[in-house]
Amino acid sequence: MPDIQLEPNPPSTLAAARGKLTLAMLCAVAFLDFVDTSIVNVALPSIRHDLHFSVQNLQWVLSGYLVTYGGFLLLGGRIADLTGRRRVMLAGTGLFALSSLVGGLSPDAGVLVGARLVQGLGAALMMPAALSILTTTFTEGADRAKALGLWAGTGGLGSAAGVFLGGVLSQGLGWRWVLFVNLPVCAVILLGAPRLIASDRRRAAQSGFDTAGAVLATAGALLLVFTLVRAPEQGWGTATTLGGLAGALALLVAFVINERRSTHPLAPLSVFRIPGLAAADATQLIAIAGFYTTFFFITLYMQNVLHYSQLQAGAAYLPVTVGVGLAAGVATKLFVRTGTRPVIVAGALIAAAGVYQLSRIPLHGSYLSDLLPGLVVMSLGLGAVFVGVTTAANTGVPADQAGLAAALVSSSQQLGAALGLAVLSAIATSRTNHLLATHTDQADALTAGFHRGLVVCTIFLAAAAIIALRATSTRGEVTAELAEAEPEPA
């Protein structure tokens, strides 16, 4: 009887020092992108005073980054698939570093807003490229679960740590350091990537690039995010807002029609046939709308109602960073056994409970009794949702579409942040303005507006839990066929 040769288990990439260093460097990209979405929040009063921003234009220090980041993500992810992920990640990191330097040296408001717009473009190139490198490098089951868990945990940690670092740096070294702090991290990535990541070959000839699709997708996404950002200021019922939304919808519909007819589509619509991918991205969008706006409201409450200094407001988020890190580690171990769906659903519901607790903040609140419990509970849910959604949205994706899948989940994040700020801040502001018109004290009116906005944030997180029921309950596995798939030559 012949001996039966068993197929050996594939070697673990993470077991080698090179694999660990590669993962650490890719997680540094995630940390940069997520932290820069929130790091300038607490520094805004200092920026306004130093560069003489008007109240109306100050929002563009935040929104400028969101507009270009969300607008160019799909294009950035697909270019990485077609032309090489390492080179796109390095190009994006270089652009991110240069814009951070220019922003930190800004002599006036216009230069800073311009730098933030370019910084968002750099992030749109580097983020999906780095995530697709991760998903195509760590393909063995246990390695993949750990890698995606660490990536997602780092992203969630960066979101919370950004507010903390913004407060510490702006009151210590000065607000310019919320941008300068990016430079050493970018240097590590630029020096380490060529040594740790093999150069991936060009995947498509220039003649096969879907130029029409690129223009339609980018223009539609830019117009959509730009309109959402300006909607609270312009008014939701104005011709400007309605026209912008209609124009964005028309461009995106034209993009879908183009992709169905194109020989070499920028974003093959077949990617949405991957089980659970659309539900995971939708969960990310709705959850981020709740999470990001919660940070926004609580930061304003601490500074404008409780009169916390920038350092105090930043330090208040330190327990959140710890909670996110702990939850991400536990969630990574859980979904290997239970699958991602229970982790995402439970995380969203836990976060909803925490935000609901925060919605009860009183006028003269105490950090220990009124803020800390809700922040800690929310952070536990945040860590679980980030890990689960990132894993679910990148599992079962062919190698030639890894950058596209990474761009879709990142686009969901940025669109969620813009949507949350636009819709929920309008709800809160409407309540505050109504009370101010009745001669209510300003602090009372602000607190009441935050109450209403945070209640709606709670509803968003509960809705994310319901949507997550449609996501695939994966344990992070990837089939060999999908992991090794290569596209046909263009």
Secondary structure, DSSP 4 states (H G I P E B T S, - for coil): -PPPPPPPPPPPSTTSHHHHHHHHHHHHHHHHHHHHHHTTTTTHHHHHHHHT--HHHHTHHHHHHHHHHHHHHHHHHHHHHHH-HHHHHHHHHHHHHHHHHHHHT-SSHHHHHHHHHHHHHHHHHHHHHHHHHHHHH--SHHHHHHHHHHHHHHHHHHHHHHHHHHHHHHHTT-TTHHHHTHHHHHHHHHHHHHHHSPPPPP-S-GGG--HHHHHHHHHHHHHHHHHHHHHHHH-TTSHHHHHHHHHHHHHHHHHHHHHHH-SS-SS-GGGGGSTTHHHHHHHHHHHHHHHHHHHHHHHHIIIIIS---HHHHHHTTHHHHHHHHHHHHHHHHHHHHH-HHHHHHHHHHHHHHHHHHHTT--TT--IIIIIHHHHHHHHHHHHHHHHHHHHHHTTT--GGGHHHHHHHHHHHHHHHHHHHHHHHHHHHHHHHHHHHHTT--HHHHHHHHHHHHHHHHHHHHHHHHHHHTTS----S---HHHHH--PPP-
